Each structure stands twice: as C-alpha cells, then as structure tokens.
C-alpha cells in the first residue's frame, strides 16, 4: 500500500497524505488536485474505487419541491442545460407528497457521489426548519447552492429573485390603473419568500396609497401555492372588496381568475389579477396573464456558475445573489372600476 501511495503521489505531483485523502473520499481536496490523483491512478493502471468512479462522472444533484408548478421544470431545464454545457450530468430529484423527503433525497445523492447539489425552494426557505442539516452536508465535503430562500444560519451561496421589489412593481402598476383596494394572495407565513413579498406589498401600499400596516393586514390572505389555494384566497379578498389581486405564483393567479368568474365577475373588467413567475405558456391563458417575471435564466446560470466554483476549490461568497424581476403587462389587468366610472 505504501509503495502504491508513493507511486501515485509521485505521478500526480502531490503528497502521499493527499493521495490517501482522495482514495478515501475525504473532503478538503481541491477539484484539480483530485483529478490529478485520479489521472495518476489511470496512468499507473490502478482501478479507481467505486465511489471515486461515480464522483468523477461529474454528477450534480438538483432537488426541487415538485413539478406541478411550471416554474420548477423551467428552472430545472436552465440548470440542466448549463451543467451539461460544462460537462456535468444533472440528476433531478423531486419531492412528491408521501414520497422521499429533502433529507432522504440528499442522502441518496451523496451516496451516489455527486460533485455538488443545487436546492430549489427547499427547507432553507422555511423559517421553522432546522438548518443544521446543511452544516452536516458541508462537513461531508459536498458543495451546494440554495435557490429561493435565505437563512443567515447557513454558510452557503444563495440565489433569489427580489421578492420585495416584485410586489412594489405590482402595486405601482395597479395603483396607476386606479385601483385602491388591492389584495395579496400568498403562501404560508413561515416561508422567507412569503415574508419578503409581504414586506414589499406593505411598502408599496404605504408609498402609493398611504395605507398603514394595520389596514394592509386585512388585504393579505395566506393559502397554498396551488390553483385551489389561489382560488380560496381570491374568494376571501373579493369578499373584502378588492378590485385587484396580486398572487405569489402564476398557479395561484389562475385560481384567482377562476374565483372571480365563479362569482360572476369578469377579468380584468371587474377584477384585475397579477401573477408571479411568468411560467411557460402563461402568456396564452384566457386572458393572458399580467405577471412578475422571475429571472429564471439568470438565476439558474448563476447557481450553476457558483456551484462549479465551489466544486473547483474556489468558494463563492457565502452571501445572497439577488436578481431583479420584471413586470410583464398582458390582458388580466385593466383600469379600476372607480376610474372607469370617472371616465
């Protein structure tokens, strides 16, 4: 064994201790050094250990919450393409109701020797979750990047859309159309993106309409991130006199349109609806949806670039990269009822 370590170390131009770390899959070895040791194994005719053969294949895990919401397949496609262009093989792991948990999927990917993992809207976005799981992953030497969510307890790169700015864009658009009773349909309060959207909504309503925080509270309705959740939230907001509704996802926005129609209201003539994401095909709904476009392309590419830097031994800053969203105006928003009466 000593003779073999010495041969490999000499061939790779590294110490025997480094060779030992690589062969035993220990963390703390730069990607370039690891590749030199693996190349030395090949040159000298030694067989690579199974774990190292898997890791050298360049597998990168991508964990998403589900694929029902079209924004997650869109992100997966961007990330997968970016990884493939860099010679890596993406491995998509999706959580489903009653299926594997994020921790189980993470363990499965680590067992298969992935070079790194990208988490999309995972437990890092849940303020009630234990963030110690990410410390354990780092201790195993697996680099990772987190999308959509933030925790100052996790020392890792984060990639997010500017949720606060998104809500201010929506409120500015709707108040310019003459709406003064604007509702917000969002997911459960424990999630970081939800809390940020609420902050942006409150600020927008105060700046544009002079409405204080106490009054804004009755214009916020929490529900599920689904078509049914959006429908339930919108029904409650319409009952409170809202003539416009901002939704935290396009799926919720489609539910809001359904809720309006069930009450005999027209979109956008009676109720304006704004979505969030600009998911594929959302421009072709009836009516075409006004929405806040999440910068999926830029975010996905930034996540891959950051992860590959980590894999390459050049750690990215352990901070949050925030991307500005864009308002896309289509057919689901129009002048408020009061403004039309005035005209």
Helices and strands as residue ranges (DSSP letters): H 2-12, H 16-23, H 31-44, H 50-56, E 59-64, H 70-85, E 89-94, H 102-111, E 116-120, G 123-125, H 132-139, E 143-147, E 157-161, H 163-176, E 182-186, H 192-209, H 213-217, E 220-222, H 227-239, E 244-247, H 250-262, E 272-277, G 282-284, E 290-293, H 296-311, E 320-323, E 326-328, H 337-342
